[in-house]
Amino acid sequence: MTPSNGAPTTLLGLLEQIPVDQTAVIVPEQNIRITYGALRRQVQAVAETLAAYGVGRGDRIGIALPNGLPNIVTFLAASLAGTAAPLNPSYKEDEFRFYLEDTSARVLLLPPDGLDEARRAAGNVPILTVGMDAAGTVSLQGLTARRAVAAPDSDDIALILHTSGSTGRPKRVPLSHANLSVSAGNVARSYALSSSDVSLCVMPLFHVHGLVASTLATLSTGGTVVVPGKFSPLSFWRIARDHGATWYSAVPTIHQLLLARAQKGAHKPEGSEKLRFIRSCSASLPPQVMRDLEEAFGAPVLEAYGMTEAAHQMASNPLPPARRLPGSVGRGTDVRISIMDTDGKHLAAGERGEVVIQGPNVVGGYENNPEANASSFVDGWFRTGDRGFLDENGYLTLTGRLKEMINRGGEKISPREIDEVLLAHPAVAEAVCFGVPHNAWGEEVAAAVVLSGEATEPELLAYCKERLADFKRPKRIHITTAIPRTATGKIQRRVVAQAFATQTT
């Protein structure tokens, strides 16, 4: 489907509007270049193979792959044949099992080797192996049958992701083709992306940041996505130079790693000269880091604001010559932004309250979660859980979070999830996880526990290491005789964090 302005509202439509001979994706390690025509053929072939296997519209297709062309092809194919459900390849067995069960995954796509935790967790979910030959052709190994797939509608669910609050289970976020296509278009317009742009994708493709900003926004304008297997500050600028990168988007942690390496040299790194801009999103960027990046790399740094429920971007600082405001996440990018008080009243410029949003990129509701929907939507506005204010020019500044999520380098972590892992230990009677400030990650994970038996901090850390992905596991666990509570007996994670802050490094 296509709206009256001609913009596609399905992911298939994004690809179909681009000339077939333009370069779509580059895999730098193998120096593989895939045109839009080849990308469309591969996506169609994998989608038809999935359909012949029995996957239908609405079926969830688990994907646990490293960054690369196979990830992009299978994501698009899964959104065409059914619904893509990408997963972090670093999850532990229990985490894979939860997400596969929670999404009712019909199949799980894995690389030929590795990911033993995912294989053990799959249970009755069939595993299909994704391979890529030397020419860059992606296929499902051992499957040759194909069945035609009807084009999806704009309101069909293309992508299912999970988001975590401070309490309860992770919530399922069903993003439609329209949500994603509109968001990709918003990002593209924000930065005036064109077919001459080259995006260096360093964000993981199981995350909405990497999928929408780095990849879909670029593909929607006929640009080229350069997608290395993983981010490395040692090879970043060589890849940028070799392939003429004009922009990249990342979390502040990645920017700071690049900055630390660049500051050891006396000159701008070779490869930065073609950058039109640098984008930062998914966590707060310190104003000094913004200034240092601009000085080191010679390109404007544009901080943006995104979240899964909005199919990523909601606001961004604009390109020059418009003003970019350090410490602000900029103005709404084809998304309505307002500030609301606890009574649902919209506040004036400068007044602080909860950030609420509206727009066709915003999800219609969490899946099978009426309680969360009732608390997250008010009068057609989505409540982000973030606090902030708008200035007289519409620039948004975030001042904190109502929700108690931990934001570790852009990865949003539910404290309750870590609580439950610790409480499963036979020697733990009480457990409270919280975020503590960290120079590189923004926040790091810590916890406090009250014991009912014998256990040491190293033992508990090792216990978590076996059951949680590295980015989720606590780096400090404080053993105490009591968890701090309010006068009414409630536990507030911020209070607990403050109580143990001096003991955490």
N, C-alpha and C positions, 0 to 999 in steps of 0.2 A: 504494500500500500504506500501511496505517496500523498502528502498533504498538498494543499493548494499552492504552496510556495515552491513545490517541486523537490523538496528534500526527502530522501528515502526514510522510511520508518521501519525498515527491517535490516538486519545485518547483511542479508543477501543483496538487498537493494544498494547498500553502501558500495559493495564490490562491483556491481553491475554497471555503475555509472562511470567507471574509470577505463580509459583505453587499455586494451589487452597487452600492449607491448611495453608498458611502463614497468619499471622495477618496483616490486611490492615489498619484498623481504630479502635481506642479506644475512647470511649466517657467516660471521667473520672467521671462525675457526676453520671451516672447510672452504671458505671463499665461495659459497654457493649463493647464486642470485636467482630469485624466482620472480617472474613477471606476474602482473595481475591476471593475465589469461591462464597461466599455469596454476596460480593460487586458486582461482575459481574452479578449475578442472579437478584439482586435488580435493578441495572441500566437497565438491559434488560427489566425487568417487567415494570418499570416506563416509559421507552421509548415506549414500545408497548402500554401502556395505553394512553400515549399522542397521539400516532399514531391513535389509535381507536377513540380518541376524535376529530380527524381531523387535527392534526398538521402534517405538511409535511416538507421535506427538505427546508431549507431557512426560514421557519417561525420562528419568534422571540418569545422566551418564557421568559417572565419577571419572575424573581425570587427575592423575598424579604424575606429572612429567616435569622435568627441568625446563628452564626457559629454552626456547629454540623454535624452529619451524614446525616440528611435530606438535608442539603445544598450540601454536596459532591455528594450524590446520584443523586439529581435532576439536578445539574450542568452537570454531566456526561451523564445522560439520555437525557437532553435537547440538548446536543451537538450531541447525536446519532440520535435523532428523528428530530431535527431541528437546531436551533441556540440558545444558552443560552444568556440571557441578564440580568445578576445579577444587583440588585439595592441595594443601601444603605438603610437598614430598618429605619434609622433615618430621611429620607427625609420628607419634609412637603408635603402637598397635591398638591400644585402647581408644586413642583419638580417632584413628581411621575407622575403627569399628563403630564408634558413636556416629560419625558423620555419614557413613554409608547407610547405617540403619535409619538415621533421622531423615535422610532424603529419599529413602526407599530406592536406592540406586539399582537400576536395571542391569548395568554392566560397569566394570571398572577398567579404564584404559591405563596401562603401565608400559614403561620402557622394557626392552628385552631382558635387561639385567638389573639387579639391585632391588631396592624397596621391599626388602624381606618383611618388614613390619606390615606394610600394606597387603602383601600376599597372605600373611597369616590372618590378618583381620578380615579378609574378603568373605570367608565362610562360603555361603551359598551364592554369593554374587559372582557371576562369571568374569574371568579376567581375559581381556583382549590385549594383545601385544601390538604396540605401535612401533613401526620401524621406518627408517629413512635410508634410501640407497645413496650411492656416491653422487648421483645427479641431483639429489635433493627432492626426490619423490617420496612422499609420505603415504604409508598404507597400513592397513591392519593385517598383520602377518598371518598367513595360512587361510585367509578368507578371500574367496574369489567371487561368490555370488553377489549380485547387486539388484536392488529394487528401486524403482522411481520414487522420488520424494516430492510431495507437493510443497510449493512455496509457503512459508509460514505467514500468518497474519501479524499485523503490528502489535496486537494485544496478546499474542502467544508468549509464553515464558521462555526466554532465551537462556537465562542464567539464574542459577540459585546459589546464593552465598549465605553465610552465617554472620551474624553480628552479635556481640556480647554486651549485656548490661552488667550492672554491679550485682544483680541478684538473679537467680533462676538459670534456666537452660539457655544456651545460645539460641537466638531467634533466626528463623529462616526468612531471607529477603528474596522474594521472587521478582526478578527484573525482566520486564517485557522487552521485546524487540524495539518498541517505540521508546521506552525509557533509555535504553542504551544508545540508540541511533540519535535521539535528540541530544543526549549528553555529549556524545562524540562531536556533534555539530556545534554545540555550545563551546566546547574546548577549541575546536578548529577556528571558530570566529574570534574567540578571545585573543588568539595569538596570530591571527591572519595566516594560518597554515595554507600552503599551496603545494602543487605537485613538485616544486623545486626543493621542498624541505626534506631533511633527513633526520629522523628521530633515532637517537641512541637509547635503546630500551634497557635500563638497568634495574627496573622494578620487577618483582616476581609476577608472573602471569596468572597466579592463582588469586591475585589481589586486584581489586577494582581500579586502583591507581595505574598499574601496568597495563591492564586490559583496555581501559577506556582512554586514558590520557595519552600514554606512549604509543599504543597500537591502533585502536579503532579510530581515534581522531586523525591520525596520520593517514590511515588507509582510506578514510572518507574523503580525503582531498587529493588522492593520487600520489601522495608522498611515499617515501621509502622508510621502512622500519629496519634498523640494524639491531639484531638480537643475539648477543653473545650468550653462552650457556650460563654464565654467572658473572656478577660484578666483581671486578678486580681493579683496585687503584693503580696497579702496576701496568695493566694493559689498556686502561680506559682511553688515554689520550692517543695512543698509537691507533686504536680502532677508530677514534673520532677523526684523526688525520687521514687514515687510509680511505675512509668512506665519506668524508666531507660532512660530518654531522653539523646540523644547523641549530639543534636544540636538544636538550635532554631534561627529563623530569625525575626528581628523586626526593627522598626524605632527607631531613637535615643531617642525619648521621652520615649518609653517603657524601653529601656536600662537604662535610667537615673532614672526612677521610681524604678526599681529593685536595682540599685546601691545605691540610697538614703536609701532604707530599709536595704540593706546588710551592709552599713557602720555604722549602729547603733549597729551591733554585732561585736564580737571580732574574730569570726571564719568564714571560708567559709560556705555558706548555705548548709545544707544537701540536696543533690539532684544535686549539681553542679559537683560532683566528676566524673561522667561518661561523661561529656561534652567533645567532641573532638574539637569543635570550636563553636564560636558565630558569627553569620552573622548580619551585619547592612546594611540597604539599604533604599532607597526612600527619604532620606534627608541627609544632611551633618553631619558627626560624628566628633565632636571636638577631636583633638588628645589627649587631656588630659583625656577625657571621655574614649577613647579607652584604655589608659594606666590604668586608674582606674578600668575598667571592668576586664582587664586581671589579675590585682592584686587581686581583690575581688573574682573572680570566678575561677581563675586558668586555663583558657582556652584561646587560641589565638582568637583575635577578627579580623574578616575579613570584611573590608568595601567593598561594591559592588555598582554598578551603574546600574540602570534599568529604563525603561520607558514603558508605555503601548504599544507604536508603535513598540517596539522590543520584544513584548511578554515577557517583563520583563528584564532579565539580559543581559548586554552588556559587563561589565568588573567586575573584582573582584581581590582583593588581594589574593594571593595563600596561601595554607596550608604550615605550616612549613615542611621541613627546608627552603623552599624558603622564600625570603624576603617579609615581609609585611610593607608597607610604610605609617605611620600615615599622615593623611591629603590628601592621594591619594586614588582613587577608584580602583587602581590596573591596571592590564593588560586586554586586550580584551580576552573574553572567547569564543573562536570559532566565534568571531564577529570581522570584520575588523573595526578598528577605525583610523581616520585621523583627522588632524586639517586643516581647510580651511579658506582662507581669503575671503573678500567680493567679490573678482573677481573670486572665484572658484579655486584658486591656492592652492595646497596642501603644507603645511608649514613644515619646518624642526623641529627636536627635539628642544624643548625649546621655540619655537615661539608660540605666543598666537593667537588664532582665534576661529572659531566655530567648535564644535565637530560634525563630520559627521560619519555615520556608514553604513556598508553593511553586509548582512548575510541572510540566509534562514529563520531566525526567525523574520526578519524585515517585517512589513506589506507592501503590495504592493501599498497601497494608501488609503486615507480616502474615506469613502463611500459617493458617490454623492456630491463630493466637489472638482470640478476641480480647483478652484482658490487656495485652500489650497494645493492641490497636486502640482500645478505648482510652488508654492513658497517653498515647503518642500522637493522636490527632485531635485538634480542636478547631471547630468551625472551618474545616478545609485546610488548615495549616498543620504541617508536620513539626512536632517539637523535637529539636535536635538534642536537647539535654545539655547544650553548651550555653554559658553566660557570655554576654558581651554588650556592645553598644554600637550604634551607627552615628557617624559624625554628620554634619550638615551637608556634606557632599556625597553621602551614601557609602563611605568607606566603613567596613566592619572591623572592629577590634574585639578579639576574644579575650575574656578575662578569667575564665575558669570553666569547670565542668560541673553540672548538676549531678550527672551520673558519676559513679566512682570507678569507671574503667581505668585501667593502666594503659598508658600510651607509650610503648617502648619502640622508639624509632619508627613510628607509623603503624606498628602492629597493635591493634586494640585487644586487650586481654581482660577477660572476665575474672575478677578476684574470686568470685564464688567457685569457679571451676578449680582453682588451685586449693581453695579451702577444702573442697570435697576430696581431693586426692590426699591431702594431709590427714584429714579425718578418717580415712580408710586405714591408716597405719594403726596397728593395735595398741601402740603406746601413746597415742595422741587423743586427748579428751576435748580440747578446744583448739581451733585454728582460725586465724584471721590473716588474710593476705592483703597487701597494700603496695602502692607505688612510692618510691623514694626518688629524689632528684638524682640525675646522673649527667655528667658533663657531655658524654657522647650520645647517649640514647634518649636524652630528655627525661625519661623515667626508667627505673630498674625495679625488678620484682623482689619484694622481701615479705616475710611472714613472721607472725608471733604465734607460739603454741604453748598450751598448758598440757603437761604430760600426766598420764595415769599409770605409766609404767616406765621402764628404763629405755632411754634412747639418747643419742648425742646429736649435735647439729650435723656433723659429717654423715652420720647414718641417715638422717632425715633428708639431707641434700642428695645423697645417693639414691634414696627411695624415689624422690621426685624426678631425678635424672632418668630413671628407668620408665617413668610413666608420663612424662610431659616433654613436648618439644623444647629445644634449648631456649628459645625466646620466651617461653612461659615459665620456666622453672625458677623458683626463688634463688637468689644468690646469697642471701642471708636468711637464716631462720633463728629468731630469738626465742630461747626457752625461758619462760617466765612462770610465776606462780599465779598470776591473774591477768586477764585481758582488761585494759582500761575501758570503762563504760561511762555513759552520761549519767546524770542524776536520776533519770527515769529507768536506768538499767539497759539502755540500748547501746549497741556497739556501732560506733561511727569510724569508718576506716581512716578518715583524716585525723581523728583524735589518736587512734592507735599509731598511725604513721608519725605523728608529732612526738608521741611518747618514746618512740624508739629511734628517732632521727639521729640523735647524737651517738647512737651505737652502730650506725650503718655507714659504711664508707663506699 
